[in-house]
């Protein structure tokens, strides 16, 4: 389990971002409707964690960082 803190560490957010990018590989695999639904929900939850911390996934695989700051509103 993780250590609870007032702010989520950048390293933890980086790991989550890599996990979200790995979900892209599921598009090419056979999955049941239920499994696809659960995987999509899991991905959305992980992306929500990133967004609530002010980041989004950087899908550029050549980039050194898996995270990008959200643009200001």
C-alpha positions as a printed NumPy array, in Angstrom:
array([[  0.   ,   0.   ,   0.   ],
       [  0.982,   3.609,  -0.354],
       [  1.949,   6.147,   2.259],
       [ -0.814,   8.69 ,   2.737],
       [  0.246,  12.298,   2.249],
       [ -1.233,  15.749,   1.771],
       [ -0.077,  15.811,  -1.852],
       [  0.436,  12.978,  -4.331],
       [  4.092,  12.628,  -5.315],
       [  5.091,  13.375,  -8.892],
       [  6.684,   9.915,  -9.086],
       [  3.344,   8.275,  -8.244],
       [  1.602,  10.372, -10.896],
       [  4.256,   9.36 , -13.44 ],
       [  3.604,   5.68 , -12.748],
       [ -0.139,   6.223, -13.12 ],
       [  0.439,   8.039, -16.436],
       [  2.453,   5.102, -17.77 ],
       [ -0.338,   2.755, -16.685],
       [ -2.9  ,   4.842, -18.573],
       [ -0.725,   4.752, -21.703],
       [ -0.525,   0.963, -21.419],
       [ -4.322,   0.803, -21.623],
       [ -3.975,   1.871, -25.282],
       [ -2.761,  -1.644, -26.112],
       [ -6.129,  -3.073, -25.157],
       [ -7.738,  -1.641, -28.312],
       [ -6.1  ,  -4.372, -30.382],
       [ -6.958,  -7.305, -28.141],
       [-10.119,  -9.369, -27.836],
       [-12.023,  -8.649, -24.638],
       [-15.506,  -9.396, -23.402],
       [-17.942,  -6.524, -23.135],
       [-17.758,  -6.678, -19.331],
       [-13.961,  -6.692, -19.255],
       [-13.814,  -3.786, -21.713],
       [-16.275,  -1.85 , -19.539],
       [-14.189,  -2.48 , -16.405],
       [-10.921,  -1.589, -18.147],
       [-12.415,   1.656, -19.463],
       [-13.671,   2.565, -15.996],
       [-10.247,   1.83 , -14.488],
       [ -8.553,   4.01 , -17.087],
       [-11.005,   6.838, -16.47 ],
       [-10.39 ,   6.651, -12.715],
       [ -6.626,   6.796, -13.232],
       [ -6.955,   9.755, -15.607],
       [ -9.141,  11.459, -12.999],
       [ -6.333,  11.163, -10.444],
       [ -3.948,  12.849, -12.866],
       [ -6.389,  15.62 , -13.74 ],
       [ -7.216,  16.352, -10.108],
       [ -3.487,  16.912,  -9.579],
       [ -3.206,  19.266, -12.565],
       [ -1.681,  16.865, -15.107],
       [ -2.621,  14.916, -18.201],
       [ -1.02 ,  11.968, -19.963],
       [  1.682,  12.819, -22.478],
       [  1.046,  10.333, -25.303],
       [  4.282,  11.26 , -27.108],
       [  6.314,   8.08 , -26.537],
       [  9.544,   9.887, -27.402],
       [  9.011,  12.39 , -24.568],
       [ 11.08 ,  11.826, -21.45 ],
       [  8.171,  12.583, -19.131],
       [  4.866,  10.696, -19.212],
       [  3.045,  13.719, -17.751],
       [  2.104,  17.122, -19.123],
       [  0.704,  20.026, -17.136],
       [ -2.938,  20.755, -17.845],
       [ -3.391,  24.019, -19.718],
       [ -4.723,  26.862, -17.554],
       [ -8.464,  27.447, -17.698]])
